[in-house]
Every structure is written in C-alpha cells, then in structure tokens.
Amino acid sequence: SFPVEASIIIPVLNRKRTIREAIQSALTQKTNFDFNIIVVDNHSTDGTTGIIKKLAEKQEKIKHIIPERHDLGIGGCWNEAIYSVHCGRYAIQLDSDDLYSSPQTLQKTVDVLRKGNYALVVGAYSIVNEHLEKIPPGLVDHKEWTKTNGHNNLLRVNGLGAPRAFATSIIREIGFPNVSYGEDYVVALRISREYQIGRIYKSIYLCRRWRENTDAAPSIEKQNSNDFYKDELRT
C-alpha cells in the first residue's frame, strides 16, 4: 500500500540558488498517475529551508522533511525519503541543482519501470551550464552498458546515468549507505546481483555544472578518493 504511485526524491543542503528551480521542474511533470515530491532538507543554513517551506505551503504535493539526525550524507537523506510514509511505489531521483529535461520525464521513467517490472531504471542525461547550454561531454548515456554485458555489467562502468528510479519495495529492503558519494553505485551493484536494470538511452535529465557545484571541478585528490571508494565496492 503506497500513498501515491511515484515520489520524486530531492535531498538538499544549502542550495538556495537552485532548489526552487529543481522543485518547479518536479511540479511541472505531466502524468497519468498521482505523485508527490519529497524534499529532504539536511539542516540547510543558507535560506534553502525557507524557500522549501513557502513552496510546500502552497503545494500539497511537496513533502518537506527535516531529519532528526545531523550526521546524514546524501545516502542517509535518501533513507529518510524511502522509509517515509509519504513515499510512493516508485522513488525517482532529482538532485537539488538539476532539472528534468521535460514535463514527460517522470511519466517516461515510470512507464519503463512498469513495462519491464524492473527494480531500477536509469536514464541518460545532458551536461549543461547554469544557463542550460550544453557543455562537454554533452550527452551521457552509457551505451556501453547493455543487456548483453551480463547482470554484473556495472563492474565495467564508473557511473550509472540519471535519473535513477527505484521500486520502493525493493530499495527499502536494501537501504542506502550514509555517504555523499557513490551511494547510488552501491545500491545499483547490490540490485544488479538479483534483478534486471532497465535503461533509457535518450536524455531525460539536465545535470547542471556551475562554479559552486561540488562536481564541477573536483581536485585530483578528490577524484582519486572517489575512484578508490568505487574500487573497494567492486572487490
């Protein structure tokens, strides 16, 4: 029993510059099913909380969650959402500084989840700047990851794509590690042991890169640390 068919999950910490646009992107989705938007506000201090609160007061679809814990990473915030009473049958990612590429993104994603009875569906995304202009490498679709690669094909690639969309009943059994990098990779590896992962190769998501974005220009040390974490997961 789920309150809605799908929930858009937005973990956020100090993103007053982009959170309103992200939520508006979610609100504009056109679907033939009920959905809500679960915003997990990880104790923001820059005014983000006030923005979310005002939007939630106007839109019943928005569920504003502020965790009791103060030690949560992105994965921990995902747990707050998926175990919430508000969470729908499917849980679909939207990062707090990104956008869905069209009002059809949610419908397309849920259609694939339903059709393939998948535990996880991963889309393709476009890299854009703060003005929504495409920047290199442009489209990221991971076409090298196919059904014929075997169910452990994630071992061969360093990323998943976006948005990630989960069957809530299954992701609740697994849960997310309380980290802020690779949390999606961890659960996808776990899911791939037992379940088929569905793919959408057309861009349905805009991944924004801007100066304050944590993924915009990571240092060599940070990149090495991230890669080492994924290597540990693979082994």
N, C-alpha and C positions, 0 to 999 in steps of 0.2 A: 504494500500500500504506500503510494507516494502522493504528496500534495499536488504536484504538477508533473508533467511529462519530462521537462528538462529544466536544469538550473545552469545559468551562466555564472561561473565562479571567478571572482576578481579579488585576489589577495592584494593588499596595498599598504605601503608605508611611505609617507611623506612624498606624495605625488600630486600636490595641489595644482601643478601646471597642466597635468594630463588626465586626471581622474574623471573630470566632468565629461570630456570627450569620449573616454572609454565607456562610461555608463550610458551616454547618449547613443553610442554605437550599438550597445546591447538593447536599449529600449526601442530602437527603430527596426528590430528584427520582425519579419512578417512570417507567421507560422500558422499551421492548421491545428496547433495544439497549445495548451497552456504552458507558460514558462515563467520563471522568476529569475531574479538577479541577486546572488548572494555576494555581498561585498564584505570581506573580512579585513577590517581596519586594524592593523597591527600597532595600535597606540601611536598614531601619527601625531606630530607636534608642530607641523608647519601650516595648519589650516585645512588640511585634507579632510579631517573629521567633520568640520562644519559644513563643507561642501556636500559630503555624502549625506549628512543628516538632513539638510534642506531638500535635497533631491528625494530622499526616502519619505519625507513628509508629504510630498506631492504625488509620489508614485507608489502604489501599493505593491507593485512587482519587486521593488527594491527591499531586500532584507539586509539591514546594517548590523553586522556582528562585530563587537569588540571583545576579543578573548580575555579571559581572566588572567591567563598566563602572560608573562612579559619576556619569555625566552624563546619565542617561536620564530623559526625561519619560514621560508615560503611553503615548505612541505607541511610544517605544523599548522599553518593557516589553511592549507587545503584540507587537513583533517577536521578543522573546526567547521568547514563548509560541508564536507561529505557526510559527517555524522550528525549534522544539524537536522532538526525536524523539518526544516524548510526544503531540504534537498530533494530534487526530482529524480525520476527514474534514470535519467542520464545527466552527467555532470560535464559541462563543456568549459574549457579554459578561455579566459580573456585576461591578458596581463594589463596592469593598470596604466601602462603608457602605450598600449597598442590599440588597434581598431579592427573590427570585422570589415572586410572589403566591400560588402554589400548587405542589404537587408535580407538576403536569401541565405547567408552563411549558416545560420542555426538550422534552418529547415533542411538544407542540403546535408548537413552533418548528421542530423537525427535520421534522415531517410536512409543513409548508408548504414548507420548503426542497426536500424530495424531490419533492413533488407538482408544483411549478412549475419544477423544475430551475433555481432561482434562484441568482445569485451572492451575493445579500444579501437577508436578510429583516429587517424592522424591526417591532417590536411597539409596542403602546401601553402607557403606564404611568400610575400614580396617584401624585400628590404626597402624602406623608404626613409627620407629625412623628415625633419619636423614640418616641412611644407608639403608632405605626402608625395614628393618627387622620388621616383625610383633611383636607387644608388646601387653600385656594385655590392654583391654579385647579382642583384635583382631577384629573380625567382629562385626559391629554394624548394625543390620538390622531392629530393632524394629518390629519383627514379632508379637509382642503382639498387634500391631495396625493393624487391619484388616477391611475389608468392613463391616463385621457383627457387629462391635463395634458401629455403628451409625456414623452420619456425624459430631458429636462433639467428636470423639474419641481422638482428640488431647488434650482434657482436662485430659486424663488419662496417658499421657506420658510427659516426661520432655524434649524431643528432637524430631528432625524431621528425621535426616539422611542427607545424602549428595550424590550427588549434588542436589540442589533444582532447578527446571526448571519451568518457568512460561510462560503462554500465555501472551504475551506482552500487547495485547489489554485489558486484564482484570487487570493485575498488574498496568497498567497506571491509571486505574480508582481508585485504592486503594492507591498506593504510599507507601513508607517506612517511618517509624518514624526515626528521625535523632538521632539514638542511636548506640552504638557499641556493644551491647549485646542484644540478643533476638529479633533483628529486623526481622529475618526470622520467628520466632514463632508468632509475632504479625500479619504478613500478612497471614500466614497459618491459624491461627484461624479465621481471617476475611474471607478468601476464603472458609473455611470449612462450613460456615453458608449457603452458596448458591450453592457450586459446589463440585463435586466429586474430590477427590485427588487420583492420580494414584501412584502406588508403584512399585519399582524394588527391589527385595529382595537379588539379587546377588551383590557382591561387584563390584562397577564400579569406585571407587574413593579411593585415598590414602590420609588419614589425617595424616600429619606428626607432630610428637611431638619431639621437640628439646629444648635445655636449654633456649633459648631466646624466645620461643613460649609462647604467653600470656595465652594459655590454658593448658600448660604443668603441672604446679603445682600451681594452684590458692590457695590463703590463705583461711582459714575457713571463715574469714570475707567477702572475695570476693564471695565465694560460696553462703553464706547466702544472700548477697545482690542480686546476680543473681536470686536465687530461689524466693526471695521476689518480685522481679520485675515480674516474671512469674506468681506468685500467684495473683498479682494485675491484670494482664491481664485476668486471668481465671475468676475473680469475676466481 
